[in-house]
Amino acid sequence: MSKFVIIGRKKLFGEVAIGGSKNAVLPILAATVLINGKSTIHNCPNISDTHTSIEILRHLGCKVLYDGYTAIVDATNIDKTSLPTSHVQKMRSSIIFAGALLSRFGEFSSTTPGGCRLGERPIDMHINAFSALGATFDQNPDIIAAKADKLIGNTMCLSTPSVGATQNAMLAAVYAKGETTITNAAKEPEVVDLQNFLNKAGANINGAGTETIAINGVTKLHSAEYSIMPDRIVAGTYLVAGAISRGNITLKNVNYKDVSPVAFALAQTGAKIVCHGNEINLTMKHRPIALPSPLTTAPHPGFPTDMQPQFTALLATAHGTSTINEKLFEARDAHIAELSKMGAKITNTDNRRFLIEGVAALRGRVTYAKDLRGGAALILAGLASHGITVVENAHYIQRGYEDIAGDLKQLGAAISFLK
């Protein structure tokens, strides 16, 4: 099995560019299903989830050319509306294809999606959104199947501001007759990116980035060319890498507004952060780092749950005891046992409150990634550890980081990827 090997205690210095967003490219690739023609999508990150989405598109009947940066999708001759089980079980976000298929063809079917094991992640809100537009579902516990003779715009209120449910509702409503209003919508930048792509293709959507999104149904979308936004979670991960190594790094091609919740938390730890246009510089001079106020994960613009494991690794090297409250996923804690192998002192209470007692130094160990962001956290911990750290199960990390070893090596880290 593939792995990362890190020799720790090297300060990071230099510049690295941030590529396209994992959480933006997947719904936009799904959105190409709505277009009876070609879509050209630039800045597609060369990650395993992108390849899985492309395989799903090909299974549906799309022609796809992908060179590692640009994907050209021709969805003219789609001849299937069922999602392939083998691919759906790899990636939870595969369910995002459902809204596009339902909108264009009036039907879809899928097994329950897989992905990282972060606890209960029901798709009830997706189903409720489709039902509000007029879809009906088969009563089969193993298969999700929906049909609709005609989708009609409606007003729906999401029980929580789910990114996936918001995006699926947007996709399903593109061809629905009349106006659809989504309230308590997710405000994440990736939702805005989806709106921008769809509108460039001829959709009529307003309000993404706020709690209310309005979609006026159209009868046709046209071919469009679009560039995916930078990945704010990759940017946040690399900022933490600079901080945990006590280095001085500059990120290029990054939107400061998108990463500001992470930058604010890092500033509390003693990092100096300066933004110039689409570049962010981080300098960390404090050893040990200062303690931030208790962090609580929350939907955007709150502190992102996708950065909780990386911050847990960082605060394991702080002086004193800090707190992170994980409010979004009840099982986003698999990294804690692995960090503990390295000498971290972390207590996980029943209500997902992590008490992190900083230690003078972590120690390199053989560790195992059990999900995407937890695996990234183990790499970051390895940067701050004495000796050699091995992070097994690299395939989890490759789902969201195009070349984390190459990027960190460019900044001076002693890291290798072994197949």
Phi, psi and chi 1 to 4 in degrees:
 res  aa     phi    psi   chi1   chi2   chi3   chi4
   1 MET       -  147.7  -63.2  176.3   67.5      -
   2 SER   -72.5  155.3   55.5      -      -      -
   3 LYS  -154.2  163.6   65.8 -172.2   73.2  174.1
   4 PHE  -110.7  139.6  -66.4   95.8      -      -
   5 VAL  -122.1  124.9  179.4      -      -      -
   6 ILE  -125.2  130.5  -53.0  104.3      -      -
   7 ILE   -99.7  117.8  -58.4  173.0      -      -
   8 GLY   -85.5 -177.5      -      -      -      -
   9 ARG    69.9   36.3  -48.4  -65.7  -74.3 -174.2
  10 LYS  -118.4  124.0  -64.3 -176.9 -178.1  -64.6
  11 LYS   -68.6  140.7  -67.7 -176.2  178.8 -178.0
  12 LEU   -92.7  137.0  -59.0 -171.3      -      -
  13 PHE  -141.8  149.9  -67.9   93.9      -      -
  14 GLY   117.9 -163.4      -      -      -      -
  15 GLU  -124.5  150.0  -61.7 -179.3  -11.9      -
  16 VAL  -150.8  143.4   68.1      -      -      -
  17 ALA   -93.9  146.1      -      -      -      -
  18 ILE   -97.2  131.6  -57.9  -59.0      -      -
  19 GLY   -88.3 -168.2      -      -      -      -
  20 GLY   -69.3  157.5      -      -      -      -
  21 SER   -82.7  127.9  167.0      -      -      -
  22 LYS   -58.8  -47.2  164.9 -168.5  177.4  -67.5
  23 ASN   -76.5   -9.1  -68.5  -25.2      -      -
  24 ALA   -98.7  -38.2      -      -      -      -
  25 VAL   -68.0  -34.6   71.6      -      -      -
  26 LEU   -65.8  -49.0  -55.6 -175.7      -      -
  27 PRO   -67.2  -29.3   18.4  -30.2      -      -
  28 ILE   -72.2  -38.4  -73.2  175.3      -      -
  29 LEU   -62.3  -40.3  -74.6  175.3      -      -
  30 ALA   -62.8  -36.4      -      -      -      -
  31 ALA   -65.4  -23.4      -      -      -      -
  32 THR   -63.0  -20.6   65.1      -      -      -
  33 VAL   -60.8  -27.5  167.4      -      -      -
  34 LEU   -72.3  -16.4  -68.6  165.1      -      -
  35 ILE  -101.0  120.7  -61.8  171.3      -      -
  36 ASN   -83.3   68.2 -174.1   19.2      -      -
  37 GLY   168.4 -155.5      -      -      -      -
  38 LYS  -100.4  143.3  -70.6 -175.7  178.4 -179.8
  39 SER  -123.8  139.2  -55.2      -      -      -
  40 THR  -117.1  115.4  -58.2      -      -      -
  41 ILE  -116.0  114.5  -47.1  -61.1      -      -
  42 HIS   -93.8  164.9  -59.4  -64.2      -      -
  43 ASN    61.1   34.0 -155.4   28.9      -      -
  44 CYS   -77.1  119.5  -66.9      -      -      -
  45 PRO   -64.3  138.5   25.0  -34.4      -      -
  46 ASN   -85.4   72.3 -167.6    2.8      -      -
  47 ILE  -122.0  166.2   55.3  176.4      -      -
  48 SER   -65.1  -33.6   59.0      -      -      -
  49 ASP   -66.1  -34.2  -85.4   15.1      -      -
  50 THR   -62.8  -44.8  -62.7      -      -      -
  51 HIS   -64.4  -37.9  -70.8  -83.0      -      -
  52 THR   -63.8  -42.0  -61.2      -      -      -
  53 SER   -62.8  -39.8  -68.7      -      -      -
  54 ILE   -65.2  -39.1  -72.0  171.9      -      -
  55 GLU   -63.8  -37.7  -70.3  169.8    7.6      -
  56 ILE   -63.9  -44.2  -68.8  173.0      -      -
  57 LEU   -58.4  -43.7  -72.5  168.8      -      -
  58 ARG   -65.5  -38.4  -72.2  172.8  173.6  154.7
  59 HIS   -59.7  -38.5  165.4   85.5      -      -
  60 LEU   -71.1  -18.2  -64.3  173.8      -      -
  61 GLY   117.1    4.9      -      -      -      -
  62 CYS   -76.3  150.7  -61.6      -      -      -
  63 LYS   -96.9  127.6  -65.5 -179.8 -179.9  178.4
  64 VAL  -131.4  129.3 -174.1      -      -      -
  65 LEU  -112.6  129.8  -62.1  175.6      -      -
  66 TYR  -140.6  125.5  178.7   54.4      -      -
  67 ASP  -107.5   13.6   63.5    2.8      -      -
  68 GLY    94.3   -5.0      -      -      -      -
  69 TYR  -139.2  -49.2  179.0   81.5      -      -
  70 THR  -112.9  133.5  -64.6      -      -      -
  71 ALA  -111.7  127.3      -      -      -      -
  72 ILE  -110.1  115.6  -59.2  173.8      -      -
  73 VAL  -114.0  123.5 -178.2      -      -      -
  74 ASP  -110.1  106.4 -174.3  -14.1      -      -
  75 ALA  -100.0   21.1      -      -      -      -
  76 THR   -62.2  -42.9  -56.0      -      -      -
  77 ASN  -109.0   39.2  -63.7  -45.2      -      -
  78 ILE   -60.0  130.6  -71.6  179.5      -      -
  79 ASP  -128.6   10.7   56.4    5.6      -      -
  80 LYS  -137.0  149.2  -63.5 -176.3 -176.1   69.7
  81 THR  -124.7   10.3   57.6      -      -      -
  82 SER  -104.6  135.5   60.4      -      -      -
  83 LEU   -85.4  141.0  -60.2  177.6      -      -
  84 PRO   -70.1  126.3   25.6  -32.9      -      -
  85 THR   -57.8  -43.4  -61.1      -      -      -
  86 SER   -60.5  -33.6   59.2      -      -      -
  87 HIS   -85.6  -37.3  -65.2   76.5      -      -
  88 VAL   -60.9  -36.1  168.3      -      -      -
  89 GLN   -74.2  -16.2  -68.7  177.2  -14.2      -
  90 LYS   -77.8  -28.9  -69.1 -179.4 -174.4  177.9
  91 MET  -146.8  114.4 -173.9  176.8   73.7      -
  92 ARG   -59.0  -38.1  174.7  179.7  167.0   76.2
  93 SER   -68.8   -2.3   51.8      -      -      -
  94 SER   -59.6  -24.0   58.9      -      -      -
  95 ILE   -63.2  -16.1 -165.7   64.5      -      -
  96 ILE   -66.2  -20.0 -157.9   69.1      -      -
  97 PHE   -69.6  -21.4  -76.9   87.6      -      -
  98 ALA   -61.6  -45.3      -      -      -      -
  99 GLY   -62.4  -40.1      -      -      -      -
 100 ALA   -68.6  -42.8      -      -      -      -
 101 LEU   -64.6  -43.3  -71.2  167.9      -      -
 102 LEU   -62.9  -39.4 -177.1   63.9      -      -
 103 SER   -67.0  -44.6 -171.1      -      -      -
 104 ARG   -84.5  -37.4 -179.1  175.1  170.0 -171.9
 105 PHE  -114.2   -7.3  -61.5  102.3      -      -
 106 GLY    76.8   14.1      -      -      -      -
 107 GLU  -165.2  159.3   63.6  179.1   25.9      -
 108 PHE  -163.9  159.5   79.1   88.5      -      -
 109 SER  -145.0  149.9   63.7      -      -      -
 110 SER  -162.0  150.1  171.6      -      -      -
 111 THR   -77.4  169.3   53.6      -      -      -
 112 THR   -64.7  131.7  -57.0      -      -      -
 113 PRO   -70.3  154.0   24.7  -33.6      -      -
 114 GLY  -101.4 -135.6      -      -      -      -
 115 GLY   111.6 -168.6      -      -      -      -
 116 CYS   -61.5  139.7  -68.8      -      -      -
 117 ARG   -84.9   94.1  -65.2 -175.0  -68.4  -86.9
 118 LEU  -114.2   14.6  -56.6  176.4      -      -
 119 GLY   107.7 -166.8      -      -      -      -
 120 GLU   -65.3  126.2  -70.0  -62.3  -39.4      -
 121 ARG  -136.1   68.2  -54.9  169.7   75.7 -175.2
 122 PRO   -66.0  155.9   25.1  -33.7      -      -
 123 ILE  -108.0   23.9   59.8  169.7      -      -
 124 ASP   -56.1  -40.4  -63.7   15.7      -      -
 125 MET   -64.9  -35.2  -77.8 -173.4  -71.8      -
 126 HIS   -62.4  -48.4  -57.8 -111.8      -      -
 127 ILE   -63.3  -42.2  -67.9  172.5      -      -
 128 ASN   -63.8  -37.2  -68.6  -19.7      -      -
 129 ALA   -64.9  -44.5      -      -      -      -
 130 PHE   -63.8  -40.5  -60.9  153.3      -      -
 131 SER   -62.8  -38.0  -62.7      -      -      -
 132 ALA   -62.6  -26.5      -      -      -      -
 133 LEU   -88.8   -4.0  -62.9  174.1      -      -
 134 GLY   113.3    4.2      -      -      -      -
 135 ALA   -77.1  147.3      -      -      -      -
 136 THR  -117.1  151.3   58.7      -      -      -
 137 PHE  -121.5  144.3  -72.4   80.1      -      -
 138 ASP   -72.6  145.1  -70.2  -16.7      -      -
 139 GLN   -90.6   78.4  -60.7  -61.0  -46.3      -
 140 ASN  -131.8  119.7 -173.9  -38.4      -      -
 141 PRO   -67.1  -19.5   24.2  -33.3      -      -
 142 ASP  -100.0  -19.4  -59.4  -42.1      -      -
 143 ILE  -125.6  135.0  -60.0  -67.6      -      -
 144 ILE  -100.1  113.4  -54.0  163.4      -      -
 145 ALA  -135.3  131.0      -      -      -      -
 146 ALA  -132.8  151.0      -      -      -      -
 147 LYS  -139.7  153.5  -71.7 -171.7  177.0 -178.1
 148 ALA  -155.2  120.9      -      -      -      -
 149 ASP   -64.2  -38.0  -68.0  -26.4      -      -
 150 LYS  -154.3  129.8  179.7 -177.9  -69.9 -173.2
 151 LEU   -88.5  134.0  -65.1  175.6      -      -
 152 ILE  -119.2  131.3  -55.0  -64.5      -      -
 153 GLY   -56.4  148.5      -      -      -      -
 154 ASN  -155.4  171.4 -158.8  -11.5      -      -
 155 THR  -102.0  130.9  -63.4      -      -      -
 156 MET  -134.1  145.2   59.7 -173.4   75.4      -
 157 CYS  -120.1  117.4 -179.8      -      -      -
 158 LEU   -72.9  139.4  -57.8 -178.3      -      -
 159 SER   -66.7  -31.7   56.7      -      -      -
 160 THR  -139.2  155.7   60.3      -      -      -
 161 PRO   -76.7   70.1   27.0  -33.6      -      -
 162 SER   -74.1  130.1  160.4      -      -      -
 163 VAL   -64.7  -50.1  175.0      -      -      -
 164 GLY   -61.8  -43.3      -      -      -      -
 165 ALA   -66.6  -38.4      -      -      -      -
 166 THR   -61.4  -46.9  -61.6      -      -      -
 167 GLN   -66.8  -40.6  -67.3  170.4  -32.9      -
 168 ASN   -65.3  -39.5 -121.6  -18.7      -      -
 169 ALA   -64.0  -39.5      -      -      -      -
 170 MET   -60.7  -47.6  -68.7  167.3   65.9      -
 171 LEU   -62.5  -43.8  -67.0  171.2      -      -
 172 ALA   -65.5  -30.6      -      -      -      -
 173 ALA   -86.5   -8.3      -      -      -      -
 174 VAL   -56.2  -42.8  165.4      -      -      -
 175 TYR  -102.9    5.6  -70.9  141.8      -      -
 176 ALA   -69.3  143.8      -      -      -      -
 177 LYS   -73.3  129.6 -176.0  176.6  179.9  179.5
 178 GLY    88.5 -157.9      -      -      -      -
 179 GLU  -106.1  138.0 -177.3  176.7   47.3      -
 180 THR  -114.8  134.6  -62.4      -      -      -
 181 THR  -120.6  124.6  -57.7      -      -      -
 182 ILE  -106.5  117.8  -53.2  168.7      -      -
 183 THR  -106.7  159.1   61.1      -      -      -
 184 ASN    56.2   37.6 -161.7   28.5      -      -
 185 ALA   -74.0  153.5      -      -      -      -
 186 ALA   -66.2  144.2      -      -      -      -
 187 LYS  -106.1    6.4  -57.4  174.1 -174.9  177.2
 188 GLU   -57.9  148.8  -87.6   70.3    3.3      -
 189 PRO   -58.0  -29.0  -24.9   34.0      -      -
 190 GLU   -66.9  -28.1  -64.8   81.6    6.1      -
 191 VAL   -67.8  -40.5  175.7      -      -      -
 192 VAL   -62.9  -41.0  178.3      -      -      -
 193 ASP   -62.5  -40.6 -142.9   35.5      -      -
 194 LEU   -63.4  -45.5  176.5   61.2      -      -
 195 GLN   -57.0  -44.7  172.0 -174.4  -86.9      -
 196 ASN   -63.1  -40.2  -67.8  -15.7      -      -
 197 PHE   -65.4  -48.5  168.0   71.6      -      -
 198 LEU   -61.3  -42.2  -71.7  170.2      -      -
 199 ASN   -65.3  -35.1  -76.7  -12.9      -      -
 200 LYS   -64.9  -27.3 -165.6  166.3 -174.6 -178.7
 201 ALA   -88.2   -0.3      -      -      -      -
 202 GLY   113.0    3.2      -      -      -      -
 203 ALA   -74.1  168.8      -      -      -      -
 204 ASN  -127.5   86.4 -173.8   -9.0      -      -
 205 ILE  -128.0  137.0  -53.6  174.1      -      -
 206 ASN  -137.4  150.9  -65.1  -76.9      -      -
 207 GLY   101.8   -5.5      -      -      -      -
 208 ALA   -58.3  137.9      -      -      -      -
 209 GLY    98.7   -8.9      -      -      -      -
 210 THR  -118.9  178.5   74.3      -      -      -
 211 GLU   -81.7   -4.7   64.0 -178.8   14.1      -
 212 THR  -129.4  123.7  -57.5      -      -      -
 213 ILE  -119.2  132.7  -60.8  174.5      -      -
 214 ALA  -114.7  129.4      -      -      -      -
 215 ILE  -121.8  117.3  -55.4  103.8      -      -
 216 ASN   -95.4  118.8  -75.0  -72.6      -      -
 217 GLY   -61.8  144.4      -      -      -      -
 218 VAL  -121.6  170.6  -61.9      -      -      -
 219 THR  -100.8  -14.0   58.6      -      -      -
 220 LYS  -159.9  142.5 -176.5  179.7 -179.6 -179.8
 221 LEU  -109.0  157.1  -63.2 -176.0      -      -
 222 HIS  -118.9  168.8   54.0   72.7      -      -
 223 SER   -56.7  145.7  -63.1      -      -      -
 224 ALA  -146.9  154.9      -      -      -      -
 225 GLU  -120.2  133.2 -173.4  170.2   -2.3      -
 226 TYR  -151.0  152.5 -167.1   75.2      -      -
 227 SER  -117.8  128.3 -174.6      -      -      -
 228 ILE   -68.3  142.6  -58.8  -65.5      -      -
 229 MET   -64.4  157.5   63.1  174.6  -81.0      -
 230 PRO   -64.5  153.2  -18.1   30.1      -      -
 231 ASP   -83.4  109.6 -164.1  -52.8      -      -
 232 ARG   -72.0  -25.2   62.8 -167.8  174.7  100.2
 233 ILE   -78.8  -38.1  -56.7  -57.6      -      -
 234 VAL   -61.2  -44.3  171.5      -      -      -
 235 ALA   -59.5  -46.0      -      -      -      -
 236 GLY   -62.1  -39.9      -      -      -      -
 237 THR   -61.7  -43.4  -60.2      -      -      -
 238 TYR   -71.4  -32.1  -69.0  176.9      -      -
 239 LEU   -63.1  -42.1  -72.6  174.2      -      -
 240 VAL   -65.8  -35.5  173.6      -      -      -
 241 ALA   -60.0  -42.9      -      -      -      -
 242 GLY   -62.6  -39.9      -      -      -      -
 243 ALA   -70.9  -44.9      -      -      -      -
 244 ILE   -69.6  -24.4 -157.7  169.3      -      -
 245 SER   -91.3   -2.7   71.0      -      -      -
 246 ARG    58.3   48.9  -80.4   53.1  167.6 -175.1
 247 GLY  -108.7 -161.3      -      -      -      -
 248 ASN  -144.1  102.3 -177.1  -21.5      -      -
 249 ILE  -128.0  156.3   67.7  169.0      -      -
 250 THR  -125.9  128.0  -62.7      -      -      -
 251 LEU   -99.8  134.1  -55.3 -175.1      -      -
 252 LYS  -110.3  155.6  -53.8  179.1   75.6  172.0
 253 ASN    59.9   56.9 -173.3   39.0      -      -
 254 VAL  -140.2  144.8   60.9      -      -      -
 255 ASN   -97.2  112.7 -173.6  -28.6      -      -
 256 TYR   -59.8  -39.3  177.0   79.5      -      -
 257 LYS   -57.6  -38.4 -178.5  180.0  178.2 -178.9
 258 ASP   -68.1  -31.6  -67.9  -13.3      -      -
 259 VAL  -103.4    8.0  -60.5      -      -      -
 260 SER   -60.8  -35.1   58.2      -      -      -
 261 PRO   -61.2  -37.3  -24.5   35.7      -      -
 262 VAL   -72.8  -42.0  175.0      -      -      -
 263 ALA   -62.0  -38.7      -      -      -      -
 264 PHE   -63.8  -43.8  178.3   76.4      -      -
 265 ALA   -64.9  -38.7      -      -      -      -
 266 LEU   -66.0  -36.9  -78.3  167.3      -      -
 267 ALA   -61.5  -34.4      -      -      -      -
 268 GLN   -66.8  -25.8  -69.7 -170.5   61.7      -
 269 THR   -81.5   -5.1   69.2      -      -      -
 270 GLY   110.9   -0.4      -      -      -      -
 271 ALA   -73.4  142.0      -      -      -      -
 272 LYS   -98.1  122.9  179.8 -178.9  178.2 -178.6
 273 ILE  -122.4  127.6  -62.7  176.7      -      -
 274 VAL  -127.7  133.6  178.6      -      -      -
 275 CYS  -113.3  132.7  175.6      -      -      -
 276 HIS  -132.2  103.1  -67.1  -68.3      -      -
 277 GLY    61.3 -121.6      -      -      -      -
 278 ASN   -99.3   26.8   66.4  -13.8      -      -
 279 GLU  -122.7  142.8  -64.4 -174.3    0.8      -
 280 ILE  -128.1  129.1  -61.0  176.1      -      -
 281 ASN  -109.2  135.1  174.0  -97.0      -      -
 282 LEU  -122.4  130.2  175.8  141.4      -      -
 283 THR  -125.6  126.6  -55.5      -      -      -
 284 MET  -117.4  112.7  173.8   61.4   85.2      -
 285 LYS  -105.7  -17.4  -63.7  179.4  179.5  179.1
 286 HIS   -79.8  134.1  -67.7  -92.8      -      -
 287 ARG  -142.5  107.9 -177.1 -171.9  -65.5  -85.8
 288 PRO   -79.2  168.9   30.6  -35.9      -      -
 289 ILE   -75.3  159.7   66.5  171.1      -      -
 290 ALA   -79.3  164.2      -      -      -      -
 291 LEU   -92.2  130.7  -63.6  179.5      -      -
 292 PRO   -80.8  169.8   32.0  -35.0      -      -
 293 SER   -61.8  156.5  -58.5      -      -      -
 294 PRO   -51.2  132.3  -27.9   36.3      -      -
 295 LEU   -96.7  139.8  -65.8  173.5      -      -
 296 THR  -130.8  123.7  -61.3      -      -      -
 297 THR   -69.7  144.8   62.1      -      -      -
 298 ALA  -159.5  159.5      -      -      -      -
 299 PRO   -58.6  156.7  -23.9   34.8      -      -
 300 HIS   -56.3  135.5 -169.3   78.8      -      -
 301 PRO   -93.7   26.5   34.5  -36.9      -      -
 302 GLY   -76.9 -177.2      -      -      -      -
 303 PHE   -70.6  125.3 -174.3   81.8      -      -
 304 PRO   -73.4  135.8   23.1  -30.9      -      -
 305 THR   -61.0  -28.4 -178.7      -      -      -
 306 ASP   -68.8   -8.3  -82.2   -1.9      -      -
 307 MET  -108.5   -1.7  -74.6  -59.2  -56.9      -
 308 GLN   -61.3  -48.1  176.9  -99.1  107.4      -
 309 PRO   -61.4  -39.8  -24.0   36.2      -      -
 310 GLN   -64.7  -39.9  -60.3   91.2  -48.3      -
 311 PHE   -70.3  -32.2 -109.3   79.1      -      -
 312 THR   -60.6  -42.5  -59.2      -      -      -
 313 ALA   -63.0  -43.5      -      -      -      -
 314 LEU   -61.7  -47.1  172.9   65.0      -      -
 315 LEU   -72.1  -15.9  -64.3  178.7      -      -
 316 ALA   -66.3  -15.7      -      -      -      -
 317 THR  -106.1    8.4   69.3      -      -      -
 318 ALA   -82.6  175.7      -      -      -      -
 319 HIS  -104.4  113.0  179.6   66.8      -      -
 320 GLY   105.5 -171.7      -      -      -      -
 321 THR  -108.8  128.3  -59.1      -      -      -
 322 SER  -119.6  170.1   49.6      -      -      -
 323 THR  -133.8  135.3  -57.2      -      -      -
 324 ILE  -126.3  129.0  -61.4 -178.9      -      -
 325 ASN  -104.7  116.1  -61.0  -65.3      -      -
 326 GLU   -92.5  108.1  174.1   53.9   65.4      -
 327 LYS  -104.3   -6.6  -66.8  -63.7 -174.0 -179.3
 328 LEU  -104.7  -38.7  -61.7 -176.9      -      -
 329 PHE  -125.2  123.9  -68.7  123.3      -      -
 330 GLU   -75.7  -12.6   69.1  -87.9   16.9      -
 331 ALA  -120.7   24.0      -      -      -      -
 332 ARG   -88.2   68.6 -178.6  158.0 -113.2  167.2
 333 ASP  -145.3   10.0   59.5    0.4      -      -
 334 ALA   -63.8  -23.7      -      -      -      -
 335 HIS   -73.8  -19.0   52.2  -71.5      -      -
 336 ILE   -65.6  -45.6  -69.6  177.9      -      -
 337 ALA   -63.0  -36.6      -      -      -      -
 338 GLU   -71.6  -39.5  -60.5  -57.3  -56.0      -
 339 LEU   -64.6  -34.1  -70.5  171.3      -      -
 340 SER   -63.8  -32.7  -63.5      -      -      -
 341 LYS   -58.3  -30.2  -69.0 -179.7 -176.0  177.5
 342 MET   -89.0    2.1  -55.7  173.1   72.9      -
 343 GLY   104.6   -0.1      -      -      -      -
 344 ALA   -67.4  146.9      -      -      -      -
 345 LYS  -114.6   99.2  -64.2 -178.5  179.3  179.8
 346 ILE  -130.7  128.8  -54.5  170.9      -      -
 347 THR  -109.3  127.4  -57.8      -      -      -
 348 ASN  -106.8  107.5 -177.2    6.8      -      -
 349 THR   -79.3  170.9   66.5      -      -      -
 350 ASP   -63.2  -27.8  -68.6  -21.8      -      -
 351 ASN   -97.1   27.4   57.8   -5.9      -      -
 352 ARG    61.2   40.8  -67.5  172.6  -80.5  159.1
 353 ARG  -106.0  114.8 -179.2  169.3  176.3 -105.3
 354 PHE   -94.4  119.1  -54.2  151.3      -      -
 355 LEU   -99.4  117.5  -59.5  177.5      -      -
 356 ILE  -114.9  110.5  -52.1  159.6      -      -
 357 GLU   -94.9  112.5 -177.5 -178.6  -11.7      -
 358 GLY   -62.4  146.9      -      -      -      -
 359 VAL  -119.2  159.7  -62.8      -      -      -
 360 ALA   -64.2  -37.8      -      -      -      -
 361 ALA  -160.0  143.3      -      -      -      -
 362 LEU   -87.6  163.1  -61.5  173.1      -      -
 363 ARG  -122.3  136.5  -58.3 -178.0  -59.0  -85.5
 364 GLY   -62.3  136.1      -      -      -      -
 365 ARG  -146.7  169.4  -68.1  -72.1 -174.2  -91.6
 366 VAL   -83.3  121.0  176.0      -      -      -
 367 THR  -125.9  168.5   63.2      -      -      -
 368 TYR  -131.1  118.8  -67.1   83.8      -      -
 369 ALA   -69.2  133.8      -      -      -      -
 370 LYS  -118.6   -5.6  -62.1  175.9 -177.9  176.9
 371 ASP  -161.2  174.6   57.8   64.1      -      -
 372 LEU   -62.5  -60.6  167.5   55.3      -      -
 373 ARG   -74.4  -32.2  -53.4  -55.0  175.6 -175.6
 374 GLY   -63.2  -36.7      -      -      -      -
 375 GLY   -64.8  -40.7      -      -      -      -
 376 ALA   -61.8  -37.8      -      -      -      -
 377 ALA   -62.2  -35.8      -      -      -      -
 378 LEU   -68.2  -36.8  -62.4  177.7      -      -
 379 ILE   -62.5  -44.5  -69.9  177.8      -      -
 380 LEU   -62.0  -42.1  -60.9 -175.0      -      -
 381 ALA   -61.6  -36.6      -      -      -      -
 382 GLY   -62.8  -32.8      -      -      -      -
 383 LEU   -62.4  -29.4  -64.1  175.4      -      -
 384 ALA   -99.6    3.8      -      -      -      -
 385 SER   -97.4  151.6  -64.2      -      -      -
 386 HIS   -74.5  136.6  -72.5  -67.0      -      -
 387 GLY    85.0 -155.0      -      -      -      -
 388 ILE  -108.4  131.2  -62.3  174.9      -      -
 389 THR  -111.3  134.4  -61.8      -      -      -
 390 VAL  -115.0  128.8  177.3      -      -      -
 391 VAL  -114.4  104.1 -177.9      -      -      -
 392 GLU   -78.7  172.4  -60.2  -84.0    4.1      -
 393 ASN    61.9   48.6  -63.4  -21.6      -      -
 394 ALA   -61.1  -20.5      -      -      -      -
 395 HIS   -61.8  -30.0   63.6  -81.7      -      -
 396 TYR   -61.7  -45.7  -79.1  113.4      -      -
 397 ILE   -68.6  -34.8  -59.8  164.7      -      -
 398 GLN   -68.5  -11.9  -69.6  174.9  -54.9      -
 399 ARG   -65.4  -26.4  -74.5 -168.6   53.6 -147.2
 400 GLY  -131.2   -5.4      -      -      -      -
 401 TYR  -124.9  117.3  -63.9   86.9      -      -
 402 GLU   -63.0  -45.7 -173.2  167.3   -6.0      -
 403 ASP  -156.1   67.1 -174.0   12.7      -      -
 404 ILE   -64.3  -34.7 -168.9  169.3      -      -
 405 ALA   -67.4  -44.6      -      -      -      -
 406 GLY   -64.7  -40.2      -      -      -      -
 407 ASP   -65.8  -46.0  -71.2  -19.4      -      -
 408 LEU   -68.8  -34.6  -66.2  176.9      -      -
 409 LYS   -64.6  -37.0 -172.5  177.5  -67.3 -174.8
 410 GLN   -60.5  -28.5 -176.9  175.5  -35.2      -
 411 LEU   -89.4    0.5  -65.0  172.1      -      -
 412 GLY   106.1    3.1      -      -      -      -
 413 ALA   -71.9  148.8      -      -      -      -
 414 ALA   -95.8   87.0      -      -      -      -
 415 ILE  -137.0  140.9  179.1  171.8      -      -
 416 SER  -132.6  149.6  -59.5      -      -      -
 417 PHE  -109.0  123.8  171.2   66.6      -      -
 418 LEU  -117.1  126.9  -57.0  178.9      -      -
 419 LYS   -83.4      -  -65.9 -176.9  178.7  180.0
